Amino acid sequence: MTRVLAGPYATQILGDLGAEVIKIEHPTRGDDTRAWGPPYAPYTAESKKTGPGEAAYYLSVNRNKKSLGLSFQHPSGVQILHELAKTCDVLVENYLPGGLKKYQLDFETLHKLNPSLIYASITGYGQTGPWSNRPGYDVMVEAEFGLMHITGARDGPPVKVGVAITDLTTGLYTSNSVMAGLLQRAKTGKGQHLDVALSDCQTASLTNIASSCLVTGKRDGGRWGTAHPSIVPYRGFKTKDGDILIGGGNDKLFGILCSRLSKPGWPSDARFSSNATRVANRGELESLIEAETSQKTTKQWLEIFEGSGMPYAPINDVQDTLNHEQSQARDMVTEVNHPSCGPMKLVNTPVKYSYSTPGIRSAPPTLGQHSDEVLKDILGMSTGEVKALRNEGVVA
């Protein structure tokens, strides 16, 4: 019972690991992200479907799921969800605190129906606290809970991360917490309510920056772009046709860099002879380095740095990432057959197992694709009962 990103990402992870995931969607519009395009994967002529196709955003976080189009504003829809809750192991939802109580779909109600149910609630600010009733959005939480303040160019404005990273972090925490809840249930037989907040997950992800503030009592050091606050050189530099990230994290690595830049005198220069002096003369050294890197293409510098033992990397765009030889070797892009769009490529599940074989078993579903299967095979409804529900607009 989740929409958009954090919840669908969490349940997709569980689906990749083998869970049977039933996605409850509004019977006419479905998940919000179905309309978040372009781009869309177009429908095939054989599908006989009209419209632009399936939104790429939706496709990114909804594989390995069954779609049940269902309205729980109708009593029959609530009853169906009650029956599912009796037989399911986990429910994940992302409504405002208390929002499902009026439908008798809150934790307390469902816990009575199934005391072993793991019930995970994803919200912006949690079930408690003065802001618990505020809706939460990734970019707002990034702004309010420190991430945007430390992201961006040193002299530039705060910026958001290129993906909705707080939603994704929350999804990861949720999937992990669900599995921990299942392990606990295996010992005790008891289900529980998992209260997962974007604000909490974002605060937790501040890690070393938050720790520094707690230890010193001082404010953070602000934005550093691609640079490191206490290591120089350690940032991205312009090349003739792009950018390259270079890390001279200690005197030895700095010496290697200077050798490859054909500047053997820099390590003995008093301004650059130690990391402390390099930090003190950051601006001057970084300008000198970029004057050199801008003379050659990124590919040329990659060839020059190859085998040096020094950290370096091209700053690639997403298409280059997907086509990267390492991504290809690790099967990070795979192809599935979508029922309405035909063959399509998706990003694969990232973790490789020596024995288990998690992966993509089914393409992201169309709206209501599995309604009949869920209602008949899991709940034992007859064809006539399902038809009546569809006629009433309860089921898609």
N, C-alpha and C positions, 0 to 999 in steps of 0.2 A: 504494500500500500504506500509506495513512495513514488515521487515524481522528480524530474529534472536530473540532478547529478549525484549528490552525496549518497542518497538511498539506493538508486539504481546501480551506482558503482559498487557499493557494498554487496548487494545481492548478486551482481554479476560475478564478483570474486567467489562468492559461495557457490554459484552455479558452475563456474569453471572447475571448482574442486569436487563437483559431483552432485551437489544438491539439486533436487527437483524444485524449481522456483516458479511460483505462480504469480504473475504480475496482475494486480487488480487495477483496471483502468476505467476511466469514465467511458460509458458505452458509446458516446458519439464523438468526442474529441480526443480521448485517450490521454496519454502522457503529454504534458505541455510541449516537450521537445519534439514531438512529431511535427509541429508547425514551425520549428526553429530552423528555417532554411531561407534561401539556398546556402550551401549546395544540397541537392537531393540526388539519391540514386534513382534513376527513372524506372518506371514500371515497364515490363516487357509487354509487347502487343498481345502475347498469349494470356497474360493475366486478366485482360479485359478491364483492368482498373483505370479509373480516370484520375487526373490530378498530377501534380509535379513529381510524385514519387515518395520515397522514404527519406526523411531528413538525416543527413550525415551525423548530426549531433545525437539524435536518438539512437542511431545504429552503433555509436561508439560505446554505449554502456548497457545494452539490453540483450546481448546474446545469451544462449542457454537458459531461456525463460519461456514460459507458456503464458499467453495473454488471455485473460478473462475480462471481457468488457462487462462491467457490472455497476449498477447504480445502487448505492447503499442509502440513498434518500428514500427509497421505497422499502417498506417492511420486509418484503420478500427477499430483497437484496441483503438486508441485515441478517435474516435467517440463514441465507446461504453462507455468509461469512462466519456466522456462529458455528455452522456445521463444519466448515473448513478448519476453524480454530480448534475444534475438538480432535481433529486427526493430524494436524500439522505440528511440527516441532518448533518452528520459529515464525514470528510475525515481525516485520520491519515496517514502520510507518514514519511519515515526516509531516504530521499536522501540528498546528499550534497546541501547546499544552491545554488539555481539557477539550479540544476540538472534536474528539471522537466520542466523548462521553454521552452527548445527546443522541448518538446512534447506538448506544450500548456496545461500543467497540473499544472502550478504554481497557487498560490493563486489569483493573479490579474486576470488571465484568467477565472478561475472557479468562482470567486466572481461575475464577470459580468454575467455568466450563471445562478448563483444562489446566489443572494445577502444575503440570510439567512444561507448559508453554514458555519459551524464551521470547519475551516481548521487548523489542528494541525501538525506542523513540528517538528520532533525530530532529533536533530543533536548532534554532539560531542561538539561543541563550540558556537552554536547559529547562528543566521542570520546576526549578526553584530560583529564588533571587529576584531583585526588583525589576529586572528586564525580561523575565521569563515569558511574558505574553507578547513580546515584540517579535514580528516576523524577522527571520534572519536570511541574509543574502551574502554570498561569498565575498563580493567586493566590499560590502559594508563592514563585514567582520575583519577582512584584511586591513581596512582603514582604521577601524576602532581598536583593534587588538595588536597593533605594533608592526605588522608585516610591511605595509606600504611605507611606513616611516623609514625603514631600513633598506628599501628597494628603490633603485634608480641611480642615476648619475650623481657624482659627488656634489656638484653645484646645480643639479636640476631638481625638479619637483618630485614629490613622491609618486610612484607608479605602482600599478598592480602587477602581479605575476602574469605571465602570458597565458596560463591556463588557470582555471578556477581551483587553485591549489588547496584552499581551505576546505572546499567541498570534497576534494579527493582525499585529503588527509583524514577528514571525518569519516569518509567511506571506509578507508583502511582500518581506522580504529574500530568502527562498527563491526566489520566482518571479523576482526580479531576478537572482539568482545563477545560476539555471538558464539564463536567456537569455544571460548573460555566458559561461557554459560552452559554450553552443551557438555563440556567435560565435567563441570561441577554437578550438572544434573545426573550424569552417569553415576556419580558417587552418592548423591543424596536423593535423587528422584524428584527434586524440586525445580520448578521454573523460577524465573525472576524477571524484573523490569530493568532494562538497561537504558539509562538516561545519558544520551550522547549529544553534546552541544558543540556547534561550530566554534563558538567563542572559546570553549575549554580546549578543544583540539588545536586551535590556532595558537593559544597561549602556550600550550605544551610544546609546539613545534619551534618556538623561539629558542629553545635549548641553550646553547652557549652564550648567546646574547643576553637572554634573561638571567642566566647564572652570573654573568659579569655585573649586571645591574644590581642583583641581590647581594653579591659579595662586596661591591664598592659603595653601594648606596647612591651611585651617580646615574645620570641619564646615559642612554646608549650613544655611540659615536656617529649615528646618522647613516647616510647612504655612502656606499663605496663603489657603486657601479659593478664592474667586473673585478675590481681591485681587492686586495686584502689589506686590512687596517694595519697589520704589523709585519708584513713581509713585502719586500720590494726587490726585484720586479715580480709581480704576480697578478697579471691582468690581461685583458685583450688589447691587441695592437692592430692598427690599420695595416693592410698590405696593399699591393697595387690594385687588387680586384676584390678585396673582402676584408676579413678579420681573422686573426689567429690569437689563441690564448697561450701565453708563455708563463712558465713558473720557474723562477730562479730562487727556490726556497732556502738555500743555504749558500755558503761561500763556494763550495765545490760546484754546485749547479750553476751558480752565477758565472763561474769561470768557464764552464762548458758553453754557456750562452755567448759569452764574449768571444770565445774561440770561433763559434759558428757564425757570429756576426762580423768576424775579421776585425775585432777590436781587442787585441790581446793586452793593451795597456790599461784598460778600465779596472781590472781587479786590483791593481797596485795604486790606482788613483786614490788619494786620501778621502775624497768625497764618496767613494763607492767601495772601499776596502772591507767593510763589514756590513752586516744587515742593518745595524743601528745607524750607520752613516748613510746607507742607501735610503732608509726610511726618512732620515732628516733631509735628504736631498732628492726626495721622491720626484718632484716635478721636473727637475733638471734631467735626471736619469731617464725617466719615462719618455721625455721629449727626444732625447738622443737615440733611444731604442727605436722609437716610432719613425724617426728620420731614416733609419736603416731598413726597417721592415716594409716601409711604404715603397721601397725601390724594386721589390720583387713580388710576384704573384703568390697567393697562398700555397699553390701546388709546389712552387719552387722552394718555399721555406719548409714545407713538409719533407721534401727530399733532402734538404740541407740538414734538418734536425733528426732525420731518421737514424736510429741506432745510437743516438748520443747519450741516452739514459736520462735526458732532461724531460720534465713534463711539458707537453705541448699538445695543442689540438686545434683543428680548424673550427670556426664558429659556423656550423652548418644550419641551413634552414630545415624545415620539417620534411620536405620532399627528399632532400639529400639524406636525412636521417633514416627514412623508410627504405631508401635504396642503398644504404651503407652496407658494405660487404660483411661487416660484423652482424648487423641486423638480419641480413639474409642468411648468414651461416647459423644464426641462433633461431631461425624460423619465427622471427618477430612479426612478420607479415604473412598471413595465411589467406586462403580463398575458401569461401563457403558458397553454397547455392541457396539464394533467397527465394522463397516461394512466389514472390511477385516481381522481383527485380532481376532474377537470374543470378549468375556468378558475380560475386563481389568480394573485394579484399577487405580484411579487417586486421587490426592490430591483435596479435596473439597474446595469450596469458604468459607472463614473464618468467615464472619460476620453473626450472627443470628438475624432475624427480628421477632418482635412480631406479625406482620400482613402480611408483604410481604413474598414471598417464592422464593428468588433467588436461583439459583443452576445450576446443569449441565443438560441441556436439550438434548444435542447432543455431541457425541464423536468428537474428533479432526478429521477433514475431510481428506479424501484422495485427492490427487492432481486432481483438476478439477471435484470433485464429484458433485458439484452443478452448473456446467457451464450451462447446459441445463435449469435448473430451473430458474437461474437468467436471462438468455437471453430471455427465452420464457415468464415466468410469470411476471417478473418485467419490461422488456423492450418490450415485445410483439412481439418478433421475431418469424418467422415461422421455422418449422423444416428444410426446405430447406435452409433458410438463415444461420442457425446455422451449417448445414452440409458444406456449402460452406466456411464458416469461418474456420471450422476445417480442411478442405482440404488445405486451404492456410497456415495453421500453425499459425493462429491468436489465435485460441481457443484450449484448451485441453479438 
